[in-house]
Amino acid sequence: MSEKFYQLALVLTEGVGAVLAKQLFSYCGSAEEVFKASKASLVKIPQIGEKIAQNIIEKASFKQAEAELQKTEKENIQLIFYTESAYPERLRNIHDAPSLLYYAGNTDLNAPRMVAIVGTRQATEYGKEITRRLVAELGQWNVTIVSGLAYGIDIQAHKEAVKQNIPTIGVMATGIEIVYPPTHHSAAQEMKKNGGLLTEYPFGAKPDARHFPERNRIVAGMCDAIIVIETARKGGSMITAEIANSYDREVFAVPNSLNVPTAEGCHYLIKSHQARLISEALDLVKIMNWDLDKQEKTTPKMLQLFDESSLSDAEKIVFKLLSQGKPVHLDELGWQSGLGISQTASTLLEMEFKGLVRSLPGKLFSLQK
């Protein structure tokens, strides 16, 4: 059996969630080795108790995994484990990120620029128009649009992206074959031509209430920034914004008239400094420093002249990663360097003191020119 089969079986094992699957993989070296391990070995792994160990030993998930694998092959669905290069890098470093994703589509989940657009299901004409305008403007900056395929702002963002031939990814709270709401089925099929559908749930998973906030963490985690168009004070979009802030993503919110109920959430986010005000895509572009990318492509003279021998081992690793020319997010540096977020942050601080690195908005870093 393939490693992909064992990865799927591991994720489907009762009691093994996203975090524990990664824990088991880390200790055993591969999903296959997890199922080869003895119960005595498994219970020694932190957070793996007798019950979970027994579930693994009994291999009860093998039958379901075999059926799932057959379906993915028949329906041309990609299964992406968190250790694979195709897995979204931005999402990978998040503690509770899914260990396995189901993906139907053709766009890169690691596109250079990804923006989530979310909002209320009760979108006003103002909200829809702002969504159409922002998506069209962002398209000029080669952005991939991500949303949750829901009524209102979400589907408006997806449809406008399709219309503008901009890649768009819908993150689902169901199995990959169940489009919810069903009325968005045709839009979902169009999205797969230049974008795709993404979920962590197996085939047949219904739109359970708890799936929606879980889905929101993927929307927030796989993007550079998130735009909240319209939302009430409470609701899924506010949850997504809160999650995005906890992930150190840039959050933007669109202002509206004071007497519009679906503007209350956006106004609260702006007033409480949990989101930046946005009225056009250029606001986001400048905050994210995407307008500087062309300037960053030339190799800094400092880079050509600098003697790397004066750097510590950790600084050499970070220096090399930043030598590509464009700003890099702290999370990505932590992952690519293998140093972890804490050590990477302290290393960057030391390099700032030495005048080698500059800190940019959005937890981005680049070499000094």
C-alpha positions in Angstrom: 0.0 0.0 0.0 1.2 3.6 -0.7 2.2 6.1 1.9 -0.8 8.2 0.7 -3.1 5.4 1.8 -1.5 5.3 5.3 -1.7 9.1 5.5 -5.4 9.0 4.8 -5.9 6.1 7.2 -4.1 7.9 9.9 -6.3 11.0 9.5 -9.4 8.9 9.4 -8.5 7.0 12.6 -11.0 7.8 15.4 -9.6 10.1 18.0 -6.7 11.3 15.7 -7.3 14.9 14.8 -5.1 17.4 12.8 -2.7 18.0 15.7 -2.3 14.4 16.8 -1.8 13.1 13.2 1.2 15.5 12.9 2.4 14.4 16.4 2.3 10.7 15.4 4.0 11.4 12.0 6.8 13.3 13.7 7.6 10.6 16.2 7.3 7.7 13.8 8.8 9.2 10.7 5.9 8.3 8.3 2.3 7.3 8.4 3.1 3.8 7.5 5.5 3.5 10.5 2.7 4.7 12.8 0.6 1.6 11.9 3.7 -0.6 12.3 4.4 0.6 15.8 3.5 -1.4 18.8 0.8 -0.3 21.2 3.5 0.1 23.9 5.4 2.5 21.7 2.4 4.5 20.7 1.2 5.2 24.3 4.6 6.7 25.0 4.0 9.4 22.5 2.6 12.6 24.2 -1.2 12.9 24.1 -1.6 9.4 22.7 -3.6 7.4 25.2 -4.7 3.7 25.4 -7.9 4.3 23.4 -6.2 6.1 20.4 -3.3 3.6 20.4 -5.8 0.7 20.3 -7.7 2.4 17.4 -4.4 2.6 15.4 -3.4 -1.0 16.2 -6.8 -2.3 15.1 -6.5 -0.5 11.7 -10.2 0.1 11.8 -9.8 3.1 9.4 -8.2 1.0 6.6 -11.5 0.0 4.9 -12.7 3.6 4.8 -9.3 4.8 3.6 -9.4 2.4 0.7 -12.8 3.5 -0.3 -11.8 7.2 0.0 -8.7 6.6 -2.1 -10.7 5.0 -4.8 -13.1 8.0 -4.9 -10.3 10.5 -5.1 -8.8 8.7 -8.1 -12.2 8.4 -9.8 -13.1 12.0 -9.2 -9.6 13.4 -9.9 -9.3 14.8 -6.4 -5.8 15.6 -5.0 -5.0 14.4 -1.4 -2.3 16.8 0.0 -0.6 15.8 3.2 1.0 18.6 5.3 4.5 17.4 4.6 4.1 17.8 0.8 5.3 20.8 -1.2 1.8 21.3 -2.7 0.4 21.9 0.8 -0.3 25.6 1.5 2.9 27.0 3.1 1.1 29.8 4.8 -1.2 27.2 6.5 1.4 24.7 7.4 2.9 26.6 10.3 -0.5 27.0 12.1 -0.8 24.7 15.1 -4.2 23.4 14.3 -3.9 23.3 10.5 -5.4 20.2 8.8 -2.9 17.4 8.3 -4.7 16.4 5.1 -6.5 18.4 2.4 -8.8 17.3 -0.4 -8.4 19.6 -3.4 -10.2 19.8 -6.7 -8.7 22.4 -9.0 -5.8 23.6 -11.0 -4.4 26.7 -9.3 -1.3 26.9 -7.0 -2.2 26.8 -3.3 1.1 28.6 -2.8 0.5 31.4 -5.2 2.6 34.5 -4.4 -0.3 36.6 -3.3 -3.5 35.3 -1.7 -6.3 37.4 -0.2 -9.5 36.2 1.5 -12.7 38.1 1.0 -15.5 37.4 3.5 -18.7 38.9 4.7 -22.3 38.6 5.6 -24.7 36.2 3.9 -27.2 39.1 3.9 -25.1 41.3 1.6 -26.5 44.7 0.5 -26.1 46.0 -3.0 -23.4 48.3 -1.6 -21.5 45.3 -0.3 -21.8 43.4 -3.5 -20.6 46.4 -5.6 -17.6 46.9 -3.2 -16.8 43.2 -3.6 -16.9 43.4 -7.4 -14.7 46.5 -7.4 -12.1 45.2 -5.0 -11.8 41.8 -6.7 -11.3 43.5 -10.1 -8.7 45.9 -8.7 -6.8 43.0 -6.9 -6.8 41.1 -10.1 -4.3 43.7 -11.5 -1.9 42.6 -8.8 -2.0 38.9 -9.6 -3.9 38.0 -6.5 -5.7 34.7 -5.9 -9.0 35.2 -4.2 -10.1 32.9 -1.3 -13.5 32.6 0.3 -16.0 30.2 1.8 -18.5 29.6 -1.0 -21.3 30.9 1.2 -24.3 33.1 0.3 -23.7 36.8 0.1 -20.2 38.3 0.0 -18.4 35.0 -0.4 -20.1 33.9 -3.6 -20.0 37.4 -5.0 -16.2 37.4 -4.6 -15.9 34.0 -6.3 -18.2 34.9 -9.2 -16.4 38.2 -9.8 -13.1 36.4 -9.8 -14.4 33.9 -12.3 -15.7 36.8 -14.5 -12.4 38.6 -14.3 -10.4 35.3 -14.9 -8.8 35.6 -11.5 -7.9 32.4 -9.7 -10.3 31.8 -6.8 -10.4 29.0 -4.2 -13.5 28.0 -2.3 -12.8 26.5 1.2 -15.7 24.1 2.0 -17.3 23.0 5.2 -18.3 19.7 3.6 -16.9 16.8 1.7 -15.4 17.8 -1.6 -18.3 16.4 -3.6 -21.0 18.3 -1.6 -21.4 21.9 -2.6 -23.2 23.9 0.1 -25.4 25.7 -0.5 -26.5 23.5 -3.5 -27.4 26.7 -5.5 -23.7 27.4 -5.8 -23.0 24.2 -7.6 -22.6 25.7 -11.1 -20.4 28.5 -9.7 -18.2 25.9 -8.0 -17.8 24.0 -11.2 -16.6 27.2 -13.0 -14.2 27.9 -10.2 -12.4 24.6 -10.8 -11.4 25.8 -14.3 -9.2 28.6 -12.8 -8.9 27.9 -9.1 -10.5 25.2 -7.1 -12.4 23.7 -4.1 -10.6 22.8 -0.9 -11.7 20.9 2.2 -10.3 18.9 5.1 -13.5 16.7 5.3 -13.8 13.3 3.8 -16.4 12.3 1.2 -19.9 12.4 2.4 -19.3 14.9 5.2 -22.4 17.0 5.6 -22.5 20.8 6.4 -22.4 20.3 10.2 -22.6 23.5 12.3 -19.1 23.0 13.8 -17.5 22.6 10.4 -18.0 26.3 9.5 -15.8 27.9 12.2 -13.3 25.1 11.5 -13.4 26.0 7.8 -12.8 29.7 8.7 -9.4 28.9 10.1 -8.3 27.5 6.7 -9.6 30.6 4.9 -7.6 32.8 7.3 -4.5 30.7 7.5 -3.8 30.2 3.8 -3.9 33.9 2.9 -1.6 36.9 3.3 -4.5 39.2 4.2 -8.3 39.1 4.7 -10.9 41.7 3.7 -14.2 41.9 5.6 -16.7 43.6 3.4 -19.9 43.6 5.5 -20.7 41.8 8.7 -22.9 42.2 11.8 -21.2 42.4 15.2 -21.4 38.7 15.6 -21.1 36.0 12.9 -18.7 33.9 10.9 -16.8 36.8 9.3 -16.0 38.2 12.7 -14.7 34.7 13.7 -12.6 34.6 10.6 -11.2 38.1 11.4 -10.4 37.1 14.9 -8.6 33.9 13.7 -6.7 35.9 11.1 -5.4 38.3 13.8 -4.3 35.4 15.9 -2.4 34.1 12.9 -0.7 37.5 12.4 -2.4 38.1 9.1 -3.3 41.6 8.0 -7.1 42.2 8.4 -8.9 44.9 6.5 -12.5 46.1 6.8 -14.7 48.2 4.6 -16.6 51.2 6.2 -20.3 51.8 5.5 -23.2 54.0 6.6 -23.7 54.1 10.4 -27.3 52.9 10.3 -26.6 49.7 8.3 -26.7 46.6 10.6 -24.2 44.7 8.4 -21.7 47.5 8.9 -21.5 47.2 12.7 -18.9 44.4 12.6 -16.6 46.3 10.2 -16.8 49.5 12.2 -16.0 47.6 15.4 -13.0 46.0 13.8 -11.7 49.3 12.6 -12.4 51.2 15.9 -10.8 48.5 18.0 -7.7 48.5 15.7 -8.3 44.9 14.8 -8.6 45.8 11.1 -7.3 48.5 8.8 -9.8 50.6 6.9 -9.8 49.8 3.2 -11.7 51.7 0.4 -9.7 50.5 -2.6 -7.3 47.6 -3.4 -4.3 50.0 -3.4 -4.8 50.5 0.4 -4.0 46.8 0.8 -1.3 46.7 -1.8 0.7 49.4 -0.1 0.3 48.0 3.4 1.5 44.6 2.1 4.4 46.3 0.2 3.4 44.6 -3.0 4.0 47.8 -4.9 7.7 47.5 -3.9 8.1 44.0 -5.4 9.5 45.2 -8.7 12.0 47.3 -6.8 13.1 44.4 -4.7 13.9 42.1 -7.7 17.4 43.7 -8.2 20.1 42.3 -5.9 21.0 44.9 -3.2 24.6 46.2 -3.4 25.0 45.3 0.2 24.3 41.7 -0.6 27.0 41.7 -3.2 29.6 43.1 -0.8 28.7 41.5 2.5 31.0 39.0 4.2 28.8 36.2 5.5 31.5 34.8 7.7 30.7 37.3 10.4 27.2 35.8 10.8 26.1 33.1 13.2 24.8 29.8 11.8 21.2 30.9 12.3 21.8 34.3 10.7 23.4 32.7 7.6 20.3 30.6 7.1 18.0 33.6 7.3 20.3 35.7 5.2 20.2 33.1 2.4 16.4 32.9 2.5 16.1 36.7 2.3 18.7 36.9 -0.6 16.0 36.0 -3.1 15.1 39.7 -3.2 11.4 39.9 -2.1 10.0 40.3 1.4 9.3 37.1 3.3 6.8 36.5 6.0 8.0 35.5 9.5 6.0 32.3 9.4 7.5 31.3 6.1 11.0 32.1 7.3 10.4 30.0 10.4 9.3 27.0 8.4 11.9 27.2 5.6 14.8 27.8 8.0 13.8 25.0 10.3 14.6 27.3 13.3 11.0 27.8 14.4 9.1 31.0 14.9 10.7 32.1 18.2 14.4 31.6 17.2 13.7 33.1 13.8 12.2 36.2 15.4 15.2 36.7 17.7 17.6 36.1 14.8 15.8 38.7 12.7 16.0 41.2 15.6 19.8 40.6 15.9 20.2 41.2 12.2 18.1 44.4 12.4 20.5 45.7 15.1 23.4 44.9 12.7 21.7 46.9 9.9 21.2 43.8 7.7 17.5 43.3 7.8 14.5 45.7 7.7 11.1 44.9 9.2 8.1 45.7 7.0 4.3 45.8 7.8 2.5 42.5 8.0 5.5 40.7 9.7 7.4 40.8 6.4 11.2 41.1 6.3 13.8 41.9 3.7 17.5 42.6 3.4 18.5 46.2 3.7 19.4 47.8 0.4 
